[in-house]
Amino acid sequence: MQRKQGQNPNQIANPQTGQSPKVKGPEMNDRDFLNDGLSTCKYLTDSLNVAVREASHNELHADLVQILTETHQSARDLYNLMFQNGWYKLEAEEQQKLGQAYQQFNGYSSQFPYA
C-alpha cells in the first residue's frame, strides 16, 4: 500500500485504480454502483436480522437465515472489491487504545454467569 504525502498515517487503503473524473457529473460510475450495492446490503442485513429473530415458523426461519448469510457474503464481496480498488478506506486505531479497550472488556468476563 502506498501513502500519499499529507495522508493520514493511520489510514489503511489501497491506491485508487482507474480514472476518477476531476469534476464528477450526475451520472453514476463504477464506484457509485458498488457503494450503492454495499449500502443496500447493509440495510438488508439489518432488516433480515430482525426478520430472522422474529420468524415463528421453522422453515421460514431457515430460509431467512440462508438469505441473510448470502446477503452478508454479498456485502463482504462488495467491500473487498471496493477496498481493492482504493475506494474504501479504513483507519487503524492506536495500540494504546486497543489495549485499554481489551482491559475494559476483559474485566467484564468475570460478570458472565457461565464462565
N, C-alpha and C positions, 0 to 999 in steps of 0.2 A: 504494500500500500504506500502510496506517495502522499507527501504532505506539501501543500502549497504554502508559500510564505504568508504569514499572518493568520494561518489556520489554527484553530483551537488544538493544542497538543493532546487533549483528551478525546478528540473526535476519532471515531473508528469509521472509515469509509474507503471505498474503492474509488479510483478516478472515474469520472463520468465518461461513458462511451458515447459515440455518435456525436452528431452536431446538434447543439441546442441553439435555437434562434436567439439572437441578442434581444429582440423585442418579440414577445410571444403574442400571437394573434388569438382570435376566439376559437380557432379550430383545435381539436384535441390531438396531441401527439402520443407516441408510444408510452412515455412516462405518465401522461394523464390517464390513459386507459388502464395501465397497471395500478396506478394509485386508486382509481375508482373501483377496480376489481377488489383490491385489498380492503378498502373501506367497506365495501359491500359484504365481503366475507366476515369481517369483524362484526358488523351489525347482525348478520345471520347467525353467527356462533353465539352471540349474546342472547338472541331470541330463542334459538334452539336449545340452549342450556335450560331456559325456563320451561320450554315445552317438554323436555326430557324429564325434568323433575316432577312435572305435574301430570304426566301421562299415566292414566289409570289402567289401561289395557296393556297386557304384556307384549303382544305383537306390535302394537303402535309404539310402545316404548323402544323395542328392539329396532324398529325401522328408523325412529328418530335418532337413536344413538348412532346408527350406521350413517345417516345423513350428516349428523354433527361431526363424526370422525372424518368423513370425506371433505366437509367444508373446512375443518381445521387444516387438513392436508393441503387443500387448495390455497388457503391463506399463507401457509408456510412456503409453498411453491412460488407464489407471487412475491412474498417478501424476499426469498432467495434471489429471484430474478432481478428485483429492484436493487438489492444490495450489490449484486454482481455488476450491474450497470452503473453503480455510483449514485443511484437515485434514492437511496435510503441510508441515512447516516445515524450512527449511534454515538453516545458519549460515555467514555469509560469513567467509572467512579474512582475516587481516590482510595487507596488501600486502607488508610486510617478509618474512613467512613465505613468501609466494608467490615473491618474488624469490630467497630463499635456496634454495628447492626447485628453481627454474629453474636457478640456477647449478650446483647439485649435479648434476642430471641432464644438463644441457648438457655438463658436463665428461666424462660417460660416453661421449658420442658419439665421442670420439677412440679409444675402445676397440673400436668396432664393426669387424668385419672388412671390411665392404663399405660404405664411407662415400661 
